[in-house]
Amino acid sequence: MKPFHVYQHPIHGFEAVKVGFSWPAFAFGIFWMLAKKLWKIFALWIALYVGAELVLSAPMEVAEGAAGWLLGGVSFAVYLALWLVPAFKGNAWLEKHLLRRGFQLVRRTNSHTVDAAIAEAITHGAG
């Protein structure tokens, strides 16, 4: 069983967010951000990718020897971070997004799925 936070909105109903690591964000990155309507974070991530490409690609073409290896390592670390940070922070970003949209946390629960977490919140109420 996984920990979930269940949120409720008077018009939009219930949403459940798994606490912790987000496998969908890990696997799909910016496409997950789009699917979850995290527009600002999506725009930031695109800007970070473009910025990393602009800053890191030009020197890579002329770097040789140890400088090339160092720059390659830095480039790898930057792109790895851009891939991993959404996986570790994505669900927290999603929760903040729901709160900004007027959702309220109504239940913390352990369930097997999002649907089971929502069903438990509906059945047992807030708590």
N, CA and C of each residue as an Amber inpcrd file, in Angstrom:
protein
   381
   0.8410000  -1.1840000   0.0000000   0.0000000   0.0000000   0.0000000
   0.8800000   1.2390000   0.0000000   0.3730000   2.2690000  -0.6520000
   1.1230000   3.5150000  -0.7980000   0.3800000   4.6450000  -0.0940000
   1.1260000   5.6170000   0.4330000   0.4610000   6.7600000   1.0670000
  -0.0670000   7.7320000   0.0200000  -1.2830000   8.2110000   0.2510000
  -1.9220000   9.1820000  -0.6300000  -2.4550000  10.3420000   0.1850000
  -2.5160000  11.5020000  -0.4370000  -3.2400000  12.6440000   0.0830000
  -4.4280000  12.8510000  -0.8500000  -5.6210000  12.9280000  -0.2720000
  -6.8350000  13.1060000  -1.0640000  -7.3320000  14.5270000  -0.8670000
  -7.5950000  15.1840000  -1.9850000  -8.0540000  16.5690000  -1.9930000
  -9.4580000  16.6320000  -2.5710000 -10.2180000  17.6450000  -2.1220000
 -11.5670000  17.8260000  -2.6310000 -11.7710000  19.2820000  -3.0150000
 -12.4880000  19.4600000  -4.1170000 -12.8690000  20.7950000  -4.5930000
 -14.3890000  20.7910000  -4.7280000 -15.0620000  21.8820000  -4.3480000
 -16.5360000  21.8780000  -4.3910000 -17.1010000  21.6710000  -5.7980000
 -16.3720000  22.0560000  -6.8300000 -16.8630000  21.9070000  -8.2040000
 -16.1720000  20.7530000  -8.9260000 -14.8630000  20.6320000  -8.7540000
 -14.0650000  19.6690000  -9.5160000 -13.9470000  18.2920000  -8.8540000
 -14.5450000  18.1200000  -7.6860000 -14.5510000  16.8070000  -7.0430000
 -13.2640000  16.4540000  -6.3350000 -12.8880000  15.1830000  -6.4270000
 -11.7550000  14.6470000  -5.6750000 -10.5410000  14.4230000  -6.5760000
  -9.3760000  14.5810000  -5.9820000  -8.0940000  14.2340000  -6.6040000
  -7.2490000  13.5820000  -5.5210000  -6.5370000  12.5450000  -5.8870000
  -5.6140000  11.8980000  -4.9510000  -4.2130000  11.9660000  -5.5270000
  -3.2590000  12.2490000  -4.6610000  -1.8600000  12.3560000  -5.0670000
  -1.0400000  11.4320000  -4.1780000  -0.2620000  10.5560000  -4.8270000
   0.6150000   9.6730000  -4.0670000   1.7290000  10.5010000  -3.4350000
   2.0760000  10.1890000  -2.2280000   3.1480000  10.8850000  -1.5260000
   4.4760000  10.2670000  -1.9520000   5.4560000  11.1180000  -2.2420000
   6.7920000  10.6210000  -2.5630000   7.0910000  10.5810000  -4.0440000
   7.9440000   9.6490000  -4.4210000   8.4860000   9.5150000  -5.7680000
   7.3660000   9.3230000  -6.7910000   7.4690000  10.0330000  -7.9110000
   6.4740000   9.9260000  -8.9780000   7.0600000   9.1620000 -10.1570000
   6.6360000   7.9150000 -10.3170000   7.1100000   7.1210000 -11.4530000
   6.6630000   7.7030000 -12.7840000   5.4220000   8.2080000 -12.9000000
   5.0410000   8.8240000 -14.1760000   5.8980000  10.0460000 -14.5230000
   6.2240000  10.8710000 -13.5260000   7.0870000  12.0250000 -13.7940000
   8.4920000  11.5620000 -14.1750000   8.9520000  10.4680000 -13.5770000
  10.2530000   9.9000000 -13.9100000  10.2690000   9.4140000 -15.3560000
   9.2050000   8.7370000 -15.7530000   9.1590000   8.1390000 -17.0850000
   8.8450000   9.1450000 -18.1860000   7.9900000  10.1300000 -17.8950000
   7.4810000  11.0000000 -18.9530000   7.8710000  12.4700000 -18.8190000
   8.4660000  12.8660000 -17.6840000   9.0170000  14.2100000 -17.5040000
   8.0880000  15.3420000 -17.8970000   8.5070000  16.1140000 -18.8980000
   7.7370000  17.3020000 -19.2680000   6.3490000  16.9430000 -19.8060000
   6.1870000  15.7580000 -20.3750000   4.8690000  15.3470000 -20.8510000
   3.9270000  15.0860000 -19.6730000   4.4830000  14.5800000 -18.5720000
   3.6980000  14.4220000 -17.3440000   3.2600000  15.7900000 -16.8360000
   4.1850000  16.7690000 -16.8760000   3.8460000  18.1320000 -16.4410000
   2.6830000  18.6890000 -17.2590000   2.7100000  18.4640000 -18.5710000
   1.6120000  18.9120000 -19.4280000   0.3080000  18.2140000 -19.0700000
   0.3590000  16.9120000 -18.8710000  -0.8460000  16.1540000 -18.5520000
  -1.4680000  16.6130000 -17.2300000  -0.6310000  17.0180000 -16.2870000
  -1.1090000  17.4710000 -14.9760000  -1.3830000  18.9780000 -14.9420000
  -1.2210000  19.6470000 -16.0840000  -1.4820000  21.0910000 -16.2250000
  -0.6020000  21.9380000 -15.3110000   0.6320000  21.4990000 -15.1470000
   1.6130000  22.2610000 -14.3740000   2.3500000  23.1960000 -15.3420000
   1.6110000  24.1890000 -15.8560000   2.1020000  25.0380000 -16.9430000
   3.3720000  25.7870000 -16.5680000   3.4110000  26.3900000 -15.4000000
   4.5810000  27.1930000 -15.0120000   5.8250000  26.3260000 -14.8670000
   5.6700000  25.1670000 -14.2640000   6.8160000  24.2670000 -14.0980000
   7.2480000  23.7220000 -15.4480000   6.2870000  23.4170000 -16.3100000
   6.6050000  22.9750000 -17.6640000   7.4230000  24.0440000 -18.3880000
   6.9640000  25.2920000 -18.3230000   7.6870000  26.3880000 -18.9910000
   9.0880000  26.5560000 -18.4050000   9.1940000  26.4640000 -17.0870000
  10.5050000  26.5570000 -16.4440000  11.4140000  25.4310000 -16.9290000
  10.8830000  24.2120000 -17.0140000  11.7060000  23.0680000 -17.4200000
  12.1600000  23.1940000 -18.8670000  11.2770000  23.6860000 -19.7290000
  11.6730000  23.9160000 -21.1240000  12.7830000  24.9580000 -21.1640000
  12.6280000  26.0280000 -20.3910000  13.6670000  27.0730000 -20.3490000
  14.9840000  26.5050000 -19.8230000  14.9140000  25.6460000 -18.8160000
  16.1330000  25.0440000 -18.2770000  16.8060000  24.1280000 -19.2980000
  16.0060000  23.3510000 -20.0270000  16.5730000  22.4930000 -21.0850000
  17.2300000  23.3320000 -22.1750000  16.5300000  24.3620000 -22.6220000
  17.0780000  25.2280000 -23.6750000  18.3290000  25.9340000 -23.1690000
  18.2750000  26.4570000 -21.9450000  19.4450000  27.1180000 -21.3690000
  20.6250000  26.1770000 -21.2360000  20.3770000  24.9820000 -20.7710000
  21.4600000  23.9960000 -20.6430000  22.0490000  23.6760000 -22.0070000
  21.1930000  23.5380000 -22.9900000  21.6720000  23.2390000 -24.3400000
  22.5300000  24.3850000 -24.8830000  22.0730000  25.6060000 -24.6820000
  22.8260000  26.7670000 -25.1760000  24.1630000  26.9200000 -24.4620000
  24.1510000  26.7440000 -23.1600000  25.3690000  26.9460000 -22.3730000
  26.3590000  25.8000000 -22.5480000  25.8560000  24.5840000 -22.6160000
  26.7430000  23.4300000 -22.6020000  27.1550000  22.9170000 -23.9840000
  26.3430000  23.1570000 -25.0020000  26.6650000  22.5540000 -26.2970000
  27.8010000  23.2540000 -27.0280000  27.8560000  24.5640000 -26.9850000
  28.9030000  25.2900000 -27.7240000  30.3040000  24.9370000 -27.2200000
  30.5630000  24.9820000 -25.9080000  31.9050000  24.6110000 -25.4510000
  32.2410000  23.1420000 -25.7090000  31.2400000  22.2750000 -25.7630000
  31.5030000  20.8540000 -25.9950000  32.1350000  20.6290000 -27.3640000
  31.8030000  21.4830000 -28.3280000  32.3270000  21.3220000 -29.6790000
  33.8170000  21.6170000 -29.7640000  34.3180000  22.4760000 -28.8800000
  35.7330000  22.8600000 -28.9550000  36.5690000  22.2980000 -27.8080000
  35.9110000  21.7630000 -26.7930000  36.6540000  21.2560000 -25.6330000
  37.3960000  19.9730000 -26.0030000  38.6310000  19.8790000 -25.5280000
  39.4410000  18.6930000 -25.7820000  40.0440000  18.1990000 -24.4700000
  40.4300000  16.9510000 -24.4630000  41.1460000  16.3800000 -23.3230000
  40.3540000  16.4330000 -22.0410000  41.0500000  16.8270000 -20.9610000
  40.4390000  16.8520000 -19.6320000  39.2760000  17.8350000 -19.5690000
  39.4110000  18.9680000 -20.2570000  38.3280000  19.9560000 -20.2590000
  37.0730000  19.3610000 -20.9000000  37.2570000  18.5900000 -21.9430000
  36.1180000  17.9390000 -22.5930000  35.4450000  16.9390000 -21.6850000
  36.2670000  16.1500000 -20.9770000  35.7060000  15.1780000 -20.0340000
  34.9660000  15.8720000 -18.9030000  35.5420000  16.9590000 -18.3870000
  34.9060000  17.7020000 -17.3010000  33.5860000  18.3030000 -17.7630000
  33.6110000  18.9270000 -18.9130000  32.3880000  19.5280000 -19.4320000
  31.3440000  18.4560000 -19.7420000  31.7820000  17.3120000 -20.2370000
  30.8660000  16.2030000 -20.4630000  30.2330000  15.7260000 -19.1700000
  31.0260000  15.6610000 -18.1010000  30.4940000  15.2690000 -16.8000000
  29.4960000  16.2680000 -16.2660000  29.8010000  17.5500000 -16.4210000
  28.8780000  18.5990000 -15.9750000  27.5820000  18.5150000 -16.7780000
  27.7120000  18.3440000 -18.0740000  26.5360000  18.2320000 -18.9410000
  25.6710000  17.0430000 -18.5280000  26.3130000  15.9060000 -18.2860000
  25.5870000  14.7120000 -17.8390000  24.8480000  14.9940000 -16.5340000
  25.5190000  15.6330000 -15.5810000  24.9110000  15.9230000 -14.2730000
  23.7090000  16.8580000 -14.4180000  23.8400000  17.8630000 -15.2700000
  22.7370000  18.8130000 -15.4660000  21.5210000  18.1060000 -16.0580000
  21.7330000  17.3350000 -17.1170000  20.6100000  16.6470000 -17.7460000
  20.0280000  15.5580000 -16.8460000  20.8550000  14.9040000 -16.0610000
  20.3610000  13.9220000 -15.1040000  19.4710000  14.6000000 -14.0600000
  19.8970000  15.7610000 -13.5730000  19.0920000  16.5070000 -12.5990000
  17.7640000  16.9380000 -13.2140000  17.8040000  17.3950000 -14.4650000
  16.5650000  17.8070000 -15.1250000  15.6080000  16.6300000 -15.3100000
  16.1360000  15.4410000 -15.3560000  15.3060000  14.2510000 -15.4930000
  14.8010000  13.7600000 -14.1340000  15.6570000  13.8090000 -13.1080000
  15.3060000  13.2220000 -11.8130000  14.5070000  14.1360000 -10.8870000
  14.7510000  15.4340000 -10.9380000  14.0640000  16.3360000 -10.0040000
  12.5430000  16.2240000 -10.1220000  11.9600000  16.1950000 -11.3270000
  10.4970000  16.0290000 -11.3790000  10.0110000  14.7340000 -10.7390000
  10.7910000  13.6810000 -10.8190000  10.3840000  12.4160000 -10.2140000
  10.3250000  12.5210000  -8.6950000  11.2660000  13.2540000  -8.1170000
  11.3040000  13.3890000  -6.6580000  10.4070000  14.5070000  -6.1440000
  10.1830000  15.5520000  -6.9510000   9.4020000  16.7030000  -6.4970000
   8.0230000  16.8040000  -7.1400000   7.7710000  16.0120000  -8.1590000
   6.5520000  16.1550000  -8.9480000   5.2710000  16.0760000  -8.1560000
   5.1400000  15.1030000  -7.2820000   3.9040000  14.9750000  -6.5170000
   3.7090000  16.1500000  -5.5570000   4.7810000  16.6680000  -5.0010000
   4.6720000  17.8570000  -4.1370000   4.2420000  19.0660000  -4.9750000
   4.7950000  19.1910000  -6.1760000   4.3660000  20.2760000  -7.0780000
   2.8840000  20.1460000  -7.3960000   2.4470000  18.9210000  -7.6450000
   1.0460000  18.6820000  -7.9670000   0.1400000  19.0460000  -6.7940000
   0.5510000  18.7120000  -5.5770000  -0.2470000  19.0680000  -4.4060000
  -0.3620000  20.5870000  -4.2460000   0.7350000  21.2980000  -4.4280000
   0.6950000  22.7660000  -4.3350000  -0.2170000  23.3470000  -5.4060000
  -0.1580000  22.7550000  -6.5970000  -1.0170000  23.2060000  -7.6990000
  -2.4940000  23.0160000  -7.3470000  -2.8380000  21.8770000  -6.7640000
  -4.2220000  21.6330000  -6.3630000  -4.6710000  22.6330000  -5.2990000
  -3.8170000  22.9130000  -4.3290000  -4.1640000  23.8770000  -3.2800000
  -4.3940000  25.2700000  -3.8720000  -3.5550000  25.6650000  -4.8260000
  -3.7310000  26.9750000  -5.4820000  -5.0400000  27.0350000  -6.2730000
  -5.4900000  25.8970000  -6.7510000  -6.7400000  25.8480000  -7.5160000
  -7.9790000  25.7390000  -6.6270000  -7.7860000  25.7380000  -5.3160000
  -8.9190000  25.7290000  -4.4030000  -9.2870000  24.3760000  -3.8310000
  -8.4890000  23.3550000  -4.0880000  -8.7230000  22.0510000  -3.4820000
  -8.2970000  22.1090000  -2.0190000  -8.9360000  21.2870000  -1.1990000
  -8.5740000  21.1930000   0.2070000  -8.2270000  19.7440000   0.5390000
  -7.1910000  19.5770000   1.3410000  -6.8050000  18.2410000   1.7920000
  -7.8840000  17.7250000   2.7340000  -8.4530000  16.5610000   2.3930000
  -9.5210000  16.0070000   3.2300000  -9.1340000  14.6940000   3.9000000
  -8.1030000  14.0270000   3.3740000  -7.7480000  12.7410000   3.9840000
  -6.3400000  12.3220000   3.5920000  -5.6570000  11.7280000   4.5610000
  -4.3860000  11.0280000   4.3200000  -4.6820000   9.5500000   4.5030000
  -4.2710000   8.7550000   3.5300000  -4.6220000   7.3440000   3.5990000
  -3.5540000   6.4880000   2.9280000  -3.5720000   5.2270000   3.2200000
  -2.7400000   4.2440000   2.5200000  -3.6670000   3.3880000   1.6780000
  -3.3860000   3.3290000   0.3970000  -4.2300000   2.5700000  -0.5290000
  -3.3640000   1.9650000  -1.6210000  -3.9810000   1.1020000  -2.4070000
  -3.2620000   0.4830000  -3.5160000  -3.2690000   1.3670000  -4.7580000
  -4.3540000   2.1370000  -4.9570000  -4.4910000   2.9590000  -6.1590000
  -5.0870000   4.3200000  -5.8180000  -5.0080000   5.2120000  -6.7880000
  -5.6250000   6.5390000  -6.6540000  -7.1270000   6.3830000  -6.4440000
  -7.7600000   5.5320000  -7.2470000  -9.2140000   5.3400000  -7.1330000
  -9.6130000   4.7970000  -5.7660000  -8.8180000   3.8800000  -5.2240000
  -9.1150000   3.3330000  -3.8960000  -8.9630000   4.4090000  -2.8240000
  -7.9790000   5.2800000  -2.9690000  -7.7830000   6.3720000  -2.0010000
  -8.9740000   7.3220000  -2.0290000  -9.4440000   7.6530000  -3.2280000
 -10.6070000   8.5440000  -3.3500000 -11.8570000   7.8670000  -2.7910000
 -12.0350000   6.6010000  -3.1120000 -13.2010000   5.8600000  -2.5950000
 -13.1960000   5.8400000  -1.0670000 -12.0310000   5.6470000  -0.4790000
 -11.9560000   5.6400000   0.9910000 -12.2970000   7.0190000   1.5470000
 -11.8350000   8.0670000   0.8900000 -12.1430000   9.4270000   1.3640000
 -13.6500000   9.6960000   1.2750000 -14.2720000   9.2240000   0.2280000
 -15.7200000   9.4320000   0.0730000 -16.4800000   8.6110000   1.1200000
 -16.0650000   7.3800000   1.3070000 -16.7540000   6.4690000   2.2310000
 -16.5760000   6.8710000   3.6910000 -15.3410000   7.1890000   4.0650000
 -15.0350000   7.4490000   5.4720000 -14.9280000   8.9180000   5.8260000
 -15.0150000   9.7730000   4.8640000 -14.9650000  11.2090000   5.1270000
 -13.5690000  11.6740000   5.4780000 -13.4880000  12.9230000   5.8900000
 -12.1970000  13.5340000   6.2230000 -11.6580000  12.9200000   7.5130000
 -10.3220000  12.9270000   7.6140000  -9.7770000  12.4060000   8.8520000
  -8.3300000  12.2410000   8.8550000
